[in-house]
Amino acid sequence: MPQRRKMKAEIIAHGSVPAPDPMTQPSTLLQHLGLQHPIIQAPMTGSDTPQLAASVSQAGGLGSLGCGARSPAAMREAAAAVRAATGKPFAMNLFVLRTPAPDASMVEAALARLAPLYARFDLPLEPPKKWCEDFDAQFDTLLELRPAVASFTFGILSGEQIGRLHRAGCLVQGTATTVEEALAWQNAGADAVVASGIEGGGHRGTFLSRWEESHIGTMALVPACVDALSIPVIAAGGIMDGRGIAAALALGAQAVQMGTAFLACPESAIAPAWRAALANARGSDTRLTRAFSGRWARGIGNTTMRALDPLAAQLPAYPIQNALMGPVRRAAAKAGDADGMALWAGQGVGAARALPAADLVRRLAAELARIKPWPVR
Ligand SMILES: Cc1cc2nc3c(=O)[nH]c(=O)nc-3n(C[C@H](O)[C@H](O)[C@H](O)COP(=O)(O)O)c2cc1C
């Protein structure tokens, strides 16, 4: 039986990927997914494209579609576009969210705080028509689309939901920022955990641990998760080249998930001003902020962050602040104004290479091959 079909049968029978045999299986995750390289292009809501995901998968890595802000129709369209370009496996990722019903006076106060920004871009000061996509509808769409990998962040699924994904043939990955969160995903029945270090670009996935306890670097978080879990660990955060991949594998990760490195590829959907900022930034230019979305995330510092971050404790939580800032981000992108945009990037940004995605995967694989052998697990 081909590896992936065999794995699906095993997942359905046992509920998770079987434990690796360190002598004969260098990486169960890779073999099960039929990947050539231990490289996952991170899901990047609003910034990835089907072309990016398909190019990475076709080159032997695993491409991903960040579907947090995609409607069910947009999820179907994006998955179809990847499948039209490649027959290789790919991942789809969702934010585990409940649709909020915020208090009207809280929304009014949050909007009033943003009045100067709205005025700068000549936007009407009014709340959005919806706060976020409906998670249950997105989840049903995922079951219908059956990607090889279904990955999640911002929260955790129930065992029942994971069982439904397994029966649809999906491998389930959960994002963790602490060992406690990684264990929660393993206990719920996930097949792999993305250990997300504080260096990484974009949002922190923290859902269980206190925010102050979740500032753990990739170098410390990955081996701690590897030691605590029996399922595969995927390292994320600050990994930019073959050296970083080799380091993560040496720590016991079975694969890496890279966001900032793939953001610079011409296939990503980022606005020109963001691309220019990426090309000129270094790690010391990045900051953690709640300004753009109400959830802590890492990006290149700008005047909007500096204006709103002193008010961080007053800003509403995701997705309220995110939806309220949506018109500002879109208007700024249109105007080419990097100061109004969320310039998500990780601490490794200075090492980003603006290569076509397939070339980047090949380059990373060649760099890794030069460093081999690393301890297998
Ligand atoms: C622009 C951007 C958008 C992101 N969106 C998502 C997302 O939708 N879902 C998710 O699980 N992670 C998301 N992430 C985090 C990545 O999955 C990954 O953990 C992170 O990029 C790794 O750190 P690095 O940027 O240093 O490679 C995003 C990251 C970036 C840079």
PDBQT file of the ligand as one rigid body, heavy atoms in Angstrom, charges set to zero:
ROOT
HETATM    1  C1  LIG A 401       2.397  36.577   7.486  1.00  0.00    +0.000 C 
HETATM    2  C2  LIG A 401       2.198  35.409   8.397  1.00  0.00    +0.000 A 
HETATM    3  C3  LIG A 401       0.940  34.871   8.533  1.00  0.00    +0.000 A 
HETATM    4  C4  LIG A 401       0.749  33.745   9.357  1.00  0.00    +0.000 A 
HETATM    5  N1  LIG A 401      -0.495  33.165   9.418  1.00  0.00    +0.000 NA
HETATM    6  C5  LIG A 401      -0.640  31.989  10.079  1.00  0.00    +0.000 A 
HETATM    7  C6  LIG A 401      -1.862  31.259  10.005  1.00  0.00    +0.000 A 
HETATM    8  O1  LIG A 401      -2.803  31.666   9.333  1.00  0.00    +0.000 OA
HETATM    9  N2  LIG A 401      -1.938  30.093  10.696  1.00  0.00    +0.000 N 
HETATM   10  C7  LIG A 401      -0.886  29.586  11.433  1.00  0.00    +0.000 A 
HETATM   11  O2  LIG A 401      -1.017  28.514  12.031  1.00  0.00    +0.000 OA
HETATM   12  N3  LIG A 401       0.282  30.263  11.505  1.00  0.00    +0.000 NA
HETATM   13  C8  LIG A 401       0.419  31.434  10.848  1.00  0.00    +0.000 A 
HETATM   14  N4  LIG A 401       1.634  32.082  10.888  1.00  0.00    +0.000 N 
HETATM   15  C9  LIG A 401       2.739  31.533  11.707  1.00  0.00    +0.000 C 
HETATM   16  C10 LIG A 401       3.476  30.462  10.912  1.00  0.00    +0.000 C 
HETATM   17  O3  LIG A 401       2.690  29.297  10.826  1.00  0.00    +0.000 OA
HETATM   18  C11 LIG A 401       4.819  30.039  11.510  1.00  0.00    +0.000 C 
HETATM   19  O4  LIG A 401       4.617  29.455  12.767  1.00  0.00    +0.000 OA
HETATM   20  C12 LIG A 401       5.821  31.147  11.643  1.00  0.00    +0.000 C 
HETATM   21  O5  LIG A 401       5.844  31.948  10.490  1.00  0.00    +0.000 OA
HETATM   22  C13 LIG A 401       7.190  30.545  11.891  1.00  0.00    +0.000 C 
HETATM   23  O6  LIG A 401       8.144  31.521  12.158  1.00  0.00    +0.000 OA
HETATM   24  P1  LIG A 401       9.042  32.220  11.002  1.00  0.00    +0.000 P 
HETATM   25  O7  LIG A 401       8.151  33.287  10.433  1.00  0.00    +0.000 OA
HETATM   26  O8  LIG A 401      10.192  32.764  11.764  1.00  0.00    +0.000 OA
HETATM   27  O9  LIG A 401       9.402  31.171   9.996  1.00  0.00    +0.000 OA
HETATM   28  C14 LIG A 401       1.843  33.203  10.081  1.00  0.00    +0.000 A 
HETATM   29  C15 LIG A 401       3.112  33.769   9.926  1.00  0.00    +0.000 A 
HETATM   30  C16 LIG A 401       3.306  34.854   9.093  1.00  0.00    +0.000 A 
HETATM   31  C17 LIG A 401       4.689  35.416   8.931  1.00  0.00    +0.000 C 
ENDROOT
TORSDOF 0
